[in-house]
């Protein structure tokens, strides 16, 4: 009977898909972008689940974890292969469900294994102590910090009196002091600098810079007040020679256009943002135009689209002049656009974000070459798999999340637009497609931007409507034309047009940023909010993985569950409570949340950490204004505040400076909480009368949060939340 059933089904497939649908009683549903893509879009989602699970582990996984993942993967493959043989006993519907479950398990396990492999491949020493002395190394990157300071990233580092095995692979040093001639990439330099390990989160569960630094091979950060001395000029040839050429092109663009317009133009063409001041960055963020100066899929698509259209029109014109037709001009145009995108990838620095954009554009252009649908979820899925397999840590970055969310959103509205567009006046279509694209991209990326950056731009759609067309039709094409005319020495006119477009962008950004209420601040969400919303959105928009086999099930129910998960994430976000007390990792700042907002213990000191707290609270005030709120009593070096809990009040004391050692003992009574920025050295017999969080304790715990748990203070440390991972382990001190 089983053989007969299989033969009957095979014959039905031969008769056509209509016969199969009739046998399986599957209603005919029009093919949408998600339904046509089938299983493939789920593969990056399954990989993401494994990657996110690996990053969420509290302990660094050992051999047993990876052996288990390998066993699950092998078992999943075996089930996939054995599926057809089980059809006679279980039926094709159950077999397909089992095979899809096996496929999901395979990619989830693969995502976890790839994450561990990537972490081992990038492992490098991390400085475990504060260092002051000579630092020698080769310049590999020059950029600008958020404080408007130039920064040098060095590799091949040498530190005085530090064993080579303990020297970081890379260090990043901010230059403080008078302006000086900057070195060039590849040049070996020496300077006297303060260095320390990458800093932990400003609060438990906050953004952990140590993880980002770990995957970048950055083992120490610091600053220098001394001039940079050249030890060895850059060597000819090598990868950094291309980097030096890129920097010379950037300088040429800046000199030709001038001002911040020149800096923005150079950033768009070469990825060099070192000349853009923090004031310009601020207005671009406030107007939701910062993505314009950060090379992304938008720029890649603009450039590739311009080159593709230009080559295709040129090819068609040549064919008409010769009286020819029928040649695959669009394929040659796609290959030319791919070459242009590859050159742009090199020219813009080939960082992770740019590589991600290139992969997405390359997949779409290759789809044209091989007669596949270029704008589809399949192309996005392939790009996602390539990126997640090579750099799993990209999943945790806002750039990856926002670019893929925007791309998926635009693809899903592409077909409805194609059905509506023919019925609209020709002159209205460009305006509407621009409006709809900006609206959709803004809507799908807004929750991600709010979760990572704590802000929403109220007029971002308006700003993008005014700027994106200029960037696509003036700035990027002018840059391409300028690059082509450089050998002829005729590039000045093209750069002039590019500068006009960049000045328009800055003008719009400044105008929008000047509106009242331009930026709305939102509190930071709990950790699981964004993953919950992302998974719910995937369930709502992606096709059922078994749709082609008649396993679609109740699509309405599945989508309702997905939207319910999104709503649950939003509700959880809105109801989440911020910690009552936050203590900085160095003990130099304490912030208490009272009626009007968080009150720092002092108007200065720990400025970066306090600004992170206020941003996470959704508080627009700066540290000085927030510290002026009532709450703290006394003057430095002792400031005190009473915390009210259900079971009674507890005194919180913040001690600063060397005098804190002598002032602490009398305060250690009645369960008080004492925070100090130096080690207090209280006798063990006295520590039972209070909770001491001095510099020695905080060095091991990191930042501390205090909440009200059943009427009593409950302490949570960054060490507890971050776990014992490769990037959180403390390196041995000197």
C-alpha positions as CSV (number, residue, x, y, z in Angstrom):
1,X,0.0,0.0,0.0
2,X,2.8,2.4,0.8
3,X,4.4,1.8,-2.6
4,X,1.1,2.4,-4.3
5,X,0.6,5.6,-2.4
6,X,4.0,6.9,-3.3
7,X,3.5,5.9,-7.0
8,X,0.1,7.6,-7.0
9,X,1.6,10.8,-5.5
10,X,4.4,10.8,-8.0
11,X,1.9,10.4,-10.8
12,X,0.0,13.3,-9.4
13,X,3.1,15.5,-9.5
14,X,3.5,14.5,-13.1
15,X,0.0,15.6,-13.9
16,X,0.6,19.1,-12.5
17,X,0.4,21.2,-9.4
18,X,-3.4,21.5,-9.7
19,X,-3.9,17.8,-9.2
20,X,-1.6,17.8,-6.2
21,X,-3.5,20.6,-4.5
22,X,-6.7,18.7,-5.1
23,X,-5.4,15.5,-3.5
24,X,-4.0,17.4,-0.5
25,X,-7.1,19.6,-0.3
26,X,-4.9,22.7,-0.2
27,X,-6.6,25.9,-1.5
28,X,-4.9,27.8,-4.2
29,X,-3.3,30.9,-2.7
30,X,-1.8,33.6,-4.9
31,X,2.0,33.5,-4.8
32,X,3.4,36.4,-2.7
33,X,7.0,37.3,-2.0
34,X,7.0,35.4,1.2
35,X,5.2,32.3,-0.2
36,X,7.5,32.1,-3.2
37,X,10.6,32.2,-1.1
38,X,9.6,29.0,0.8
39,X,11.9,27.7,3.4
40,X,15.0,29.7,2.5
41,X,14.1,32.9,4.5
42,X,13.7,30.8,7.6
43,X,17.4,29.6,7.4
44,X,18.9,32.9,8.6
45,X,16.2,33.1,11.3
46,X,17.2,29.6,12.6
47,X,20.9,30.5,12.4
48,X,20.0,33.7,14.4
49,X,18.3,31.6,17.1
50,X,21.5,29.5,17.6
51,X,23.7,32.6,17.6
52,X,21.5,34.5,20.0
53,X,21.4,31.4,22.3
54,X,25.2,31.2,22.3
55,X,25.6,34.9,23.2
56,X,23.0,34.5,25.9
57,X,24.9,31.7,27.8
58,X,26.0,32.7,31.3
59,X,29.2,30.6,31.1
60,X,31.6,30.1,28.3
61,X,30.6,26.8,26.7
62,X,33.0,23.9,26.8
63,X,33.6,20.8,24.8
64,X,30.5,19.1,26.0
65,X,28.3,21.9,24.6
66,X,29.9,21.7,21.1
67,X,29.7,17.9,21.1
68,X,26.0,18.1,22.0
69,X,25.5,20.6,19.1
70,X,27.3,18.3,16.7
71,X,25.3,15.3,17.8
72,X,22.0,17.3,17.3
73,X,23.2,18.4,13.9
74,X,24.1,14.9,12.8
75,X,20.8,13.5,14.2
76,X,18.9,16.2,12.3
77,X,20.7,15.3,9.0
78,X,20.0,11.7,9.6
79,X,16.3,12.4,10.1
80,X,16.3,14.6,7.0
81,X,17.8,11.8,4.9
82,X,15.5,9.1,6.4
83,X,12.3,11.2,5.9
84,X,11.2,9.7,2.5
85,X,11.6,6.2,3.8
86,X,9.1,6.9,6.6
87,X,6.4,8.3,4.4
88,X,4.6,5.0,4.0
89,X,4.1,4.6,7.8
90,X,3.7,8.3,8.9
91,X,2.3,9.9,5.8
92,X,3.9,12.7,3.7
93,X,2.4,15.5,5.9
94,X,4.0,14.2,9.1
95,X,7.3,13.4,7.3
96,X,7.6,16.9,5.9
97,X,6.9,18.4,9.4
98,X,9.7,16.2,10.9
99,X,12.1,17.1,8.1
100,X,11.4,20.8,8.6
101,X,11.9,20.5,12.3
102,X,15.2,18.6,11.6
103,X,16.3,21.4,9.3
104,X,15.5,24.0,12.0
105,X,17.5,22.0,14.6
106,X,20.4,21.7,12.2
107,X,20.8,25.4,11.6
108,X,20.2,26.4,15.2
109,X,23.0,24.0,16.3
110,X,25.2,25.3,13.4
111,X,24.6,28.9,14.5
112,X,25.8,28.1,18.0
113,X,28.9,26.3,16.7
114,X,29.8,29.0,14.3
115,X,29.6,31.6,17.1
116,X,32.0,29.6,19.3
117,X,34.4,29.1,16.3
118,X,34.4,32.8,15.5
119,X,35.1,33.7,19.1
120,X,38.1,31.4,19.2
121,X,39.4,32.7,15.9
122,X,39.4,36.3,17.1
123,X,40.8,35.6,20.6
124,X,43.6,37.9,21.5
125,X,45.2,39.2,24.7
126,X,43.3,41.8,26.7
127,X,45.2,44.2,29.0
128,X,44.4,43.4,32.6
129,X,45.8,46.5,34.3
130,X,46.2,50.2,34.0
131,X,49.3,51.1,32.0
132,X,51.2,54.3,31.6
133,X,54.2,54.5,29.4
134,X,55.5,54.3,25.9
135,X,53.3,52.7,23.3
136,X,54.7,51.7,19.9
137,X,52.7,50.3,17.0
138,X,51.6,50.5,13.4
139,X,48.7,52.9,12.5
140,X,45.9,50.9,10.9
141,X,43.0,53.3,11.4
142,X,42.3,57.0,12.1
143,X,38.9,58.1,13.2
144,X,37.1,60.6,15.5
145,X,35.6,59.8,18.9
146,X,32.2,61.0,20.2
147,X,34.1,63.7,22.1
148,X,35.5,65.1,18.9
149,X,39.0,63.7,19.6
150,X,41.1,62.1,16.9
151,X,41.8,58.4,17.6
152,X,44.6,56.1,16.4
153,X,44.1,52.4,16.2
154,X,47.5,50.6,16.3
155,X,48.5,47.0,15.7
156,X,51.9,45.2,16.1
157,X,52.0,46.9,19.5
158,X,55.0,47.0,21.9
159,X,54.6,48.1,25.5
160,X,57.4,48.7,28.0
161,X,58.0,45.9,30.5
162,X,55.1,43.8,29.3
163,X,55.6,40.3,27.9
164,X,54.8,40.0,24.2
165,X,52.3,37.2,25.0
166,X,50.2,39.7,27.1
167,X,50.4,42.6,24.7
168,X,47.0,43.3,23.0
169,X,46.7,42.7,19.3
170,X,45.2,46.2,18.8
171,X,44.9,49.3,20.9
172,X,42.9,52.5,20.4
173,X,44.3,55.8,21.6
174,X,42.5,59.2,21.7
175,X,44.7,62.2,21.1
176,X,44.2,65.0,23.6
177,X,45.8,68.4,23.3
178,X,46.8,70.7,20.6
179,X,46.2,69.9,16.9
180,X,49.1,68.0,15.3
181,X,50.0,66.4,12.1
182,X,48.4,63.0,12.0
183,X,50.2,60.0,10.8
184,X,49.2,57.9,7.8
185,X,48.1,54.3,7.8
186,X,51.0,51.9,7.8
187,X,53.3,54.4,9.6
188,X,54.9,53.1,12.8
189,X,54.6,55.6,15.6
190,X,55.4,56.0,19.3
191,X,53.7,58.0,22.0
192,X,53.2,58.0,25.8
193,X,49.7,56.9,26.7
194,X,47.4,55.8,29.5
195,X,45.9,52.4,28.6
196,X,43.4,50.2,30.3
197,X,41.1,47.2,29.4
198,X,37.9,47.9,27.4
199,X,35.2,49.1,29.8
200,X,32.2,47.1,30.9
201,X,28.6,48.2,30.7
202,X,27.4,51.3,32.5
203,X,24.7,49.3,34.2
204,X,23.9,45.6,34.6
205,X,22.4,44.4,31.3
206,X,23.5,47.5,29.4
207,X,25.6,47.6,26.2
208,X,28.9,45.8,26.8
209,X,31.7,47.4,24.9
210,X,34.0,44.5,25.9
211,X,32.1,42.1,23.6
212,X,32.4,44.5,20.6
213,X,36.1,45.0,21.4
214,X,36.7,41.3,21.7
215,X,35.5,40.6,18.2
216,X,37.4,43.6,16.8
217,X,40.7,42.3,18.4
218,X,40.8,45.5,20.5
219,X,42.6,44.7,23.8
220,X,43.1,48.1,25.3
221,X,41.9,51.7,25.0
222,X,43.3,54.9,26.3
223,X,44.5,58.4,25.7
224,X,47.6,60.4,25.1
225,X,48.6,64.0,25.7
226,X,52.0,63.8,24.1
227,X,52.9,64.3,20.4
228,X,52.9,61.3,18.0
229,X,56.5,60.5,17.0
230,X,57.3,58.7,13.8
231,X,59.4,55.6,14.3
232,X,59.3,54.1,10.8
233,X,57.7,55.4,7.6
234,X,55.0,53.3,5.9
235,X,56.3,50.5,3.8
236,X,55.5,50.4,0.1
237,X,52.8,47.9,-1.0
238,X,50.6,45.8,1.1
239,X,47.0,46.2,2.2
240,X,47.6,49.4,4.0
241,X,48.9,51.0,0.8
242,X,45.4,50.8,-0.5
243,X,44.2,52.3,2.7
244,X,46.6,55.2,2.3
245,X,45.3,55.8,-1.2
246,X,41.8,55.9,0.2
247,X,42.8,58.5,2.7
248,X,44.5,60.6,0.0
249,X,41.2,60.5,-2.0
250,X,39.3,61.5,1.1
251,X,41.6,64.5,1.6
252,X,41.3,65.5,-2.1
253,X,37.5,65.5,-1.9
254,X,37.6,67.5,1.3
255,X,40.0,70.1,-0.1
256,X,38.0,70.4,-3.3
257,X,34.6,70.8,-1.7
258,X,35.6,72.3,1.6
259,X,33.9,72.5,5.0
260,X,31.6,69.9,6.5
261,X,30.1,69.4,3.1
262,X,33.5,68.1,1.9
263,X,33.8,65.9,5.0
264,X,30.3,64.4,4.4
265,X,31.1,63.9,0.7
266,X,34.4,62.1,1.6
267,X,32.6,59.9,4.1
268,X,30.0,58.9,1.4
269,X,32.7,58.0,-1.1
270,X,35.6,56.6,1.0
271,X,34.0,55.8,4.4
272,X,36.4,58.2,6.1
273,X,34.3,60.1,8.7
274,X,37.3,61.5,10.7
275,X,36.7,65.0,9.4
276,X,33.0,65.1,10.4
277,X,32.6,67.0,13.7
278,X,30.4,65.8,16.5
279,X,28.1,68.8,16.0
280,X,27.4,67.6,12.5
281,X,26.8,64.1,13.8
282,X,24.4,65.5,16.4
283,X,22.2,67.2,13.8
284,X,22.3,64.2,11.5
285,X,21.1,62.0,14.4
286,X,18.4,64.4,15.5
287,X,17.0,64.5,11.9
288,X,17.3,60.7,11.4
289,X,19.8,61.3,8.6
290,X,22.9,59.7,10.3
291,X,22.5,56.7,8.1
292,X,23.4,58.9,5.1
293,X,27.0,59.4,6.3
294,X,27.4,55.7,7.3
295,X,28.0,53.7,4.2
296,X,25.2,51.1,4.1
297,X,23.0,49.2,1.7
298,X,21.4,52.5,0.7
299,X,24.6,53.8,-0.8
300,X,25.5,50.5,-2.4
301,X,22.1,50.3,-4.0
302,X,22.3,53.9,-5.2
303,X,25.7,53.5,-6.8
304,X,24.9,50.0,-8.2
305,X,21.5,51.2,-9.5
306,X,23.1,54.3,-11.2
307,X,25.8,52.2,-12.8
308,X,23.3,49.5,-13.9
309,X,20.9,52.0,-15.4
310,X,23.6,53.9,-17.1
311,X,25.2,50.8,-18.6
312,X,21.9,49.3,-19.7
313,X,20.7,52.5,-21.4
314,X,24.1,52.8,-23.1
315,X,23.9,49.2,-24.3
316,X,20.4,49.7,-25.6
317,X,21.3,52.9,-27.4
318,X,24.3,51.1,-29.1
319,X,22.0,48.3,-30.1
320,X,19.5,50.7,-31.7
321,X,22.2,52.5,-33.6
322,X,23.5,49.2,-35.0
323,X,20.1,47.9,-35.7
324,X,20.6,45.0,-33.3
325,X,18.4,43.6,-30.6
326,X,17.9,40.6,-28.4
327,X,21.3,40.6,-26.6
328,X,21.2,40.3,-22.8
329,X,22.2,43.9,-22.2
330,X,20.8,43.8,-18.7
331,X,23.1,40.9,-17.7
332,X,26.2,42.8,-18.8
333,X,24.9,45.9,-17.0
334,X,24.5,43.8,-13.8
335,X,28.1,42.6,-14.1
336,X,29.3,46.1,-14.6
337,X,27.3,47.3,-11.6
338,X,28.8,44.4,-9.6
339,X,32.3,45.5,-10.5
340,X,31.5,49.1,-9.5
341,X,30.1,47.9,-6.2
342,X,33.3,45.9,-5.6
343,X,35.4,48.9,-6.3
344,X,33.2,51.0,-3.9
345,X,33.7,48.3,-1.3
346,X,37.4,48.7,-1.5
347,X,37.3,52.4,-1.7
348,X,35.0,52.8,1.3
349,X,37.3,50.7,3.6
350,X,35.7,47.2,3.6
351,X,34.5,47.4,7.2
352,X,31.8,44.9,8.4
353,X,28.8,47.2,7.6
354,X,30.1,47.8,4.1
355,X,30.8,44.2,3.5
356,X,27.3,43.4,4.6
357,X,25.9,45.9,2.1
358,X,28.0,44.5,-0.7
359,X,26.9,41.0,-0.1
360,X,23.2,42.0,-0.3
361,X,23.8,44.0,-3.5
362,X,26.0,41.3,-5.1
363,X,23.3,38.6,-4.5
364,X,20.7,40.7,-6.2
365,X,22.9,41.5,-9.2
366,X,23.9,37.9,-9.6
367,X,20.2,37.0,-9.5
368,X,19.8,39.2,-12.6
369,X,22.7,37.5,-14.3
370,X,21.3,34.0,-13.7
371,X,17.7,34.9,-14.6
372,X,16.4,34.9,-11.0
373,X,14.2,37.3,-9.3
374,X,16.5,40.1,-7.9
375,X,14.1,41.7,-5.5
376,X,12.9,38.7,-3.3
377,X,13.3,37.4,0.1
378,X,15.5,34.6,-1.3
379,X,18.2,37.2,-2.1
380,X,18.0,38.7,1.4
381,X,18.1,35.3,2.9
382,X,21.3,34.3,1.0
383,X,23.0,37.5,2.1
384,X,21.9,36.9,5.7
385,X,23.3,33.4,5.7
386,X,26.6,34.5,4.2
387,X,27.0,37.3,6.8
388,X,25.9,35.3,9.8
389,X,28.1,32.4,8.9
390,X,31.2,34.6,8.5
391,X,30.6,37.1,11.3
392,X,27.9,35.7,13.7
393,X,28.5,38.7,16.1
394,X,26.9,41.0,13.4
395,X,23.5,39.7,14.7
396,X,23.9,41.7,17.9
397,X,24.7,45.0,16.0
398,X,22.0,47.5,15.3
399,X,23.3,48.1,11.8
400,X,22.7,44.5,10.8
401,X,19.2,44.4,12.4
402,X,18.1,47.7,10.9
403,X,19.4,47.1,7.4
404,X,17.8,43.7,7.1
405,X,14.5,44.8,8.6
406,X,14.3,47.7,6.2
407,X,15.1,45.5,3.2
408,X,12.5,42.9,4.1
409,X,9.9,45.6,4.7
410,X,10.6,47.1,1.2
411,X,10.5,43.7,-0.5
412,X,7.1,42.9,1.1
413,X,5.5,46.0,-0.2
414,X,7.1,45.7,-3.7
415,X,4.4,43.5,-5.2
416,X,1.4,45.5,-3.8
417,X,3.1,48.5,-5.3
418,X,3.5,46.8,-8.7
419,X,-0.2,46.1,-8.7
420,X,-1.2,49.6,-7.8
421,X,1.3,51.6,-9.7
422,X,-0.1,51.1,-13.3
423,X,-3.4,52.7,-12.2
424,X,-1.7,55.9,-11.0
425,X,-0.6,59.0,-13.0
426,X,3.0,58.6,-14.2
427,X,4.0,61.9,-12.5
428,X,2.7,60.8,-9.2
429,X,4.4,57.4,-9.0
430,X,8.0,58.6,-8.1
431,X,6.6,60.8,-5.3
432,X,4.4,58.0,-3.9
433,X,7.1,55.3,-4.1
434,X,9.5,57.6,-2.3
435,X,6.9,58.4,0.4
436,X,5.9,54.8,0.9
437,X,9.5,53.5,0.9
438,X,10.6,56.1,3.5
439,X,7.5,55.4,5.6
440,X,7.9,51.6,5.6
441,X,11.6,51.7,6.2
442,X,11.1,54.2,9.0
443,X,8.3,52.1,10.6
444,X,10.2,48.8,10.6
445,X,13.5,50.3,11.9
446,X,12.0,52.7,14.5
447,X,11.6,50.1,17.3
448,X,15.2,48.8,16.7
449,X,16.6,52.3,16.7
450,X,14.7,53.2,19.8
451,X,15.9,50.0,21.6
452,X,19.5,50.6,20.8
453,X,19.8,54.4,20.8
454,X,16.9,55.4,23.1
455,X,15.5,58.0,20.7
456,X,12.9,58.4,18.0
457,X,13.1,61.2,15.4
458,X,9.7,62.8,15.0
459,X,10.4,64.3,11.6
460,X,12.7,61.6,10.2
461,X,10.4,60.8,7.4
462,X,10.2,64.4,6.2
463,X,14.0,64.7,6.4
464,X,14.5,61.5,4.4
465,X,12.0,62.6,1.8
466,X,14.0,65.8,1.2
467,X,17.5,64.2,1.3
468,X,17.4,60.7,0.0
469,X,16.3,61.7,-3.6
470,X,19.2,64.2,-3.7
471,X,21.6,61.6,-2.4
472,X,20.5,59.1,-5.0
473,X,20.2,61.4,-8.0
474,X,22.9,64.0,-7.4
475,X,25.5,63.0,-4.7
476,X,26.2,59.4,-5.6
477,X,26.1,59.8,-9.4
478,X,28.3,62.8,-9.2
479,X,30.8,60.8,-7.1
480,X,30.8,58.1,-9.7
481,X,31.3,60.5,-12.6
482,X,34.1,62.3,-10.6
483,X,35.9,59.0,-10.1
484,X,35.7,58.3,-13.9
485,X,37.0,61.8,-14.8
486,X,40.0,61.8,-12.4
487,X,42.4,60.4,-15.1
488,X,41.3,63.2,-17.4
489,X,41.6,65.9,-14.8
490,X,38.0,66.9,-15.3
491,X,36.6,65.8,-11.9
492,X,36.2,69.3,-10.4
493,X,32.8,70.0,-11.9
494,X,31.4,66.6,-10.8
495,X,32.7,67.3,-7.2
496,X,31.1,70.7,-7.3
497,X,27.7,69.0,-8.0
498,X,28.5,66.5,-5.2
499,X,29.2,69.4,-2.8
500,X,25.9,71.1,-3.7
501,X,24.1,67.9,-2.8
502,X,26.0,67.5,0.5
503,X,25.3,71.1,1.4
504,X,21.6,70.5,0.8
505,X,21.7,67.5,3.1
506,X,23.4,69.5,5.9
507,X,20.9,72.3,5.4
508,X,17.9,70.0,5.8
509,X,19.5,68.2,8.8
510,X,20.1,71.5,10.6
511,X,16.6,72.8,9.8
512,X,14.9,69.6,11.0
513,X,17.1,69.4,14.1
514,X,16.0,72.9,15.0
515,X,12.3,71.9,15.4
516,X,10.8,71.7,18.8
517,X,10.4,68.1,19.9
518,X,12.5,66.8,17.1
519,X,13.8,63.9,19.1
520,X,11.7,61.8,21.5
521,X,13.6,59.9,24.1
522,X,12.4,56.4,25.2
523,X,13.6,54.2,28.1
524,X,15.8,51.3,27.3
525,X,13.9,48.0,26.9
526,X,14.5,44.8,28.9
527,X,16.9,42.4,27.2
528,X,14.3,40.0,25.7
529,X,12.0,42.6,24.2
530,X,13.8,43.0,20.9
531,X,14.2,39.3,20.3
532,X,10.6,38.6,21.1
533,X,9.4,41.3,18.7
534,X,11.8,40.1,16.0
535,X,10.6,36.5,16.3
536,X,6.9,37.6,16.3
537,X,7.5,39.8,13.2
538,X,9.1,36.8,11.4
539,X,6.2,34.6,12.2
540,X,3.8,37.3,10.9
541,X,5.4,38.1,7.6
542,X,7.2,34.9,6.5
543,X,5.4,32.1,4.7
544,X,4.7,28.9,6.5
545,X,7.7,26.7,6.0
546,X,5.6,23.8,4.7
547,X,3.4,25.9,2.4
548,X,4.5,24.1,-0.7
549,X,3.7,20.7,0.9
550,X,0.2,21.7,2.0
551,X,1.4,22.2,5.6
552,X,0.4,25.9,5.8
553,X,-2.0,25.2,8.6
554,X,-4.0,28.1,9.9
555,X,-2.1,31.1,8.5
556,X,-4.4,33.6,10.2
557,X,-3.7,32.0,13.6
558,X,0.1,31.9,13.0
559,X,0.1,35.6,12.0
560,X,-2.1,36.4,15.0
561,X,0.4,34.7,17.3
562,X,3.3,36.6,15.7
563,X,1.6,40.0,16.0
564,X,0.7,39.0,19.6
565,X,4.4,38.4,20.3
566,X,5.2,41.9,18.9
567,X,2.4,43.5,21.0
568,X,3.6,41.5,24.1
569,X,7.1,42.9,23.6
570,X,5.8,46.4,23.3
571,X,3.7,46.0,26.4
572,X,6.6,44.5,28.4
573,X,8.8,47.4,27.2
574,X,6.2,50.0,28.3
575,X,5.7,48.4,31.8
576,X,9.4,47.8,32.5
577,X,10.8,49.5,35.6
578,X,14.2,51.1,35.6
579,X,16.5,50.3,38.6
580,X,16.1,52.5,41.7
581,X,19.9,53.0,42.2
582,X,22.7,52.7,39.7
583,X,26.4,52.7,40.7
584,X,29.2,53.2,38.2
585,X,31.9,50.5,37.7
586,X,34.5,52.9,39.3
587,X,32.3,54.1,42.1
588,X,32.7,57.7,41.0
589,X,29.0,58.2,40.3
590,X,25.7,57.1,41.9
591,X,22.3,57.8,40.4
592,X,19.0,57.5,42.3
593,X,15.6,57.4,40.6
594,X,13.1,59.6,42.4
595,X,9.9,61.4,41.4
596,X,11.3,63.9,38.9
597,X,13.9,61.5,37.4
598,X,17.4,60.2,38.2
599,X,19.5,62.3,40.5
600,X,23.3,61.9,40.2
601,X,25.3,62.2,43.3
602,X,27.4,65.1,41.9
603,X,27.2,67.4,38.8
604,X,30.6,66.3,37.5
605,X,32.5,63.0,37.5
606,X,31.6,59.8,35.7
607,X,30.1,61.9,32.9
608,X,30.0,59.1,30.3
609,X,28.4,56.6,32.6
610,X,25.8,59.1,33.9
611,X,24.9,60.2,30.4
612,X,24.3,56.5,29.6
613,X,22.0,56.2,32.6
614,X,20.0,59.3,31.7
615,X,19.7,58.2,28.1
616,X,18.5,54.7,29.2
617,X,15.9,56.4,31.4
618,X,14.6,58.5,28.5
619,X,15.7,61.6,30.4
620,X,16.6,64.6,28.2
621,X,18.6,66.5,30.9
622,X,22.3,66.5,31.2
623,X,24.3,65.5,34.3
624,X,24.5,69.1,35.7
625,X,20.7,69.7,35.4
626,X,19.9,66.2,36.7
627,X,22.1,66.7,39.7
628,X,20.3,70.0,40.6
629,X,17.2,68.0,41.4
630,X,16.5,67.6,45.2
631,X,17.5,64.4,46.9
632,X,21.1,64.2,47.9
633,X,22.2,65.9,51.1
634,X,25.6,67.0,52.3
635,X,28.7,68.1,50.4
636,X,31.6,66.1,49.0
637,X,33.4,64.0,50.1
638,X,30.2,62.6,51.7
639,X,26.8,62.8,50.1
640,X,23.8,60.9,51.6
641,X,20.3,60.0,50.5
642,X,17.6,57.9,52.2
643,X,16.2,55.0,50.1
644,X,12.6,54.0,51.0
645,X,11.7,50.3,50.8
646,X,8.6,48.5,52.0
647,X,10.3,47.3,55.2
648,X,11.8,50.7,56.0
649,X,14.4,53.1,54.9
650,X,18.1,52.6,54.2
651,X,20.8,55.3,54.1
652,X,22.9,55.4,50.9
653,X,26.3,57.2,51.3
654,X,28.6,58.1,48.4
655,X,32.2,58.8,49.5
656,X,34.8,60.3,47.2
657,X,38.5,61.2,47.5
658,X,41.2,60.1,49.9
659,X,39.4,61.3,53.0
660,X,36.8,58.6,52.5
661,X,38.9,56.0,54.3
662,X,38.6,57.9,57.6
663,X,35.0,59.0,57.1
664,X,33.6,55.5,56.3
665,X,33.7,53.7,59.7
666,X,31.2,55.9,61.5
667,X,28.7,55.5,58.6
668,X,28.8,51.7,58.6
669,X,25.8,51.0,60.7
670,X,22.1,50.1,60.5
671,X,22.4,48.3,57.2
672,X,23.6,51.4,55.3
673,X,25.0,51.2,51.8
674,X,28.4,52.8,51.3
675,X,29.8,53.5,47.8
676,X,33.3,54.8,47.4
677,X,35.7,55.5,44.5
678,X,38.7,54.2,46.5
679,X,39.3,51.0,48.5
680,X,38.1,51.7,52.1
681,X,39.7,48.7,53.8
682,X,37.0,48.4,56.5
683,X,37.7,45.7,59.1
684,X,35.8,42.4,58.5
685,X,34.1,42.8,61.8
686,X,32.5,46.0,60.7
687,X,31.3,44.9,57.2
688,X,28.3,43.1,58.6
689,X,26.8,46.4,59.8
690,X,26.6,47.8,56.2
691,X,27.0,47.0,52.5
692,X,30.3,48.3,51.2
693,X,30.7,48.9,47.5
694,X,34.1,50.5,47.3
695,X,36.6,50.5,44.4
696,X,38.0,47.1,45.3
697,X,34.6,45.5,45.3
698,X,33.4,47.2,42.1
699,X,36.5,46.2,40.3
700,X,35.3,42.6,40.5
701,X,31.5,43.2,40.2
702,X,31.4,46.0,37.7
703,X,28.4,48.4,37.7
704,X,25.7,47.7,40.3
705,X,21.9,48.2,40.2
706,X,19.7,48.2,43.4
707,X,16.0,47.5,43.1
708,X,13.2,47.0,45.6
709,X,12.6,43.2,46.0
710,X,9.8,42.4,48.5
711,X,10.5,45.5,50.5
712,X,14.3,45.1,50.8
713,X,17.2,46.3,48.6
714,X,18.3,43.8,46.0
715,X,21.7,44.1,44.4
716,X,22.4,43.0,40.8
717,X,25.9,43.3,39.4
718,X,27.2,43.5,35.8
719,X,29.3,40.5,36.5
720,X,26.2,38.4,37.2
721,X,24.3,39.7,34.2
722,X,27.2,39.4,31.7
723,X,28.3,36.0,32.9
724,X,31.7,34.3,32.6
725,X,32.4,34.8,28.9
726,X,35.6,35.2,27.0
727,X,35.2,39.0,26.8
728,X,34.3,39.3,30.5
729,X,37.1,37.3,32.0
730,X,39.5,39.5,33.9
731,X,43.0,39.2,32.5
732,X,45.8,38.7,35.1
733,X,47.1,42.0,36.5
734,X,50.7,43.1,36.3
